[in-house]
C-alpha cells in the first residue's frame, strides 16, 4: 500500500536558519562572538539573533554563550 504523504527528507549537510530572542539589548560589538548570526535590536526591549546554524552541536554552543551572558 502506498501513501499519498510525502515525507520531507533533509540532506544531512543542509543548514537550518534559527531565530533566538533574548531579553534586553545586545550591542553590535557581540557580532564576532555570535559569528554568522545577525543581531537585531527590537523596539520592545529584546534582541533577535538570526542566521544559519550548521548542526545541533553548534546550536548548543550558541545557547551556552547566551546563558553565559548573565
Protein Blocks (a to p, Z undefined) as FASTA:
>chain_A
ZZfbdcddddfklccddddddedjddfklmmmmgoiacdddfkopacdedddfblmlmmm
mmmmmmmmZZ
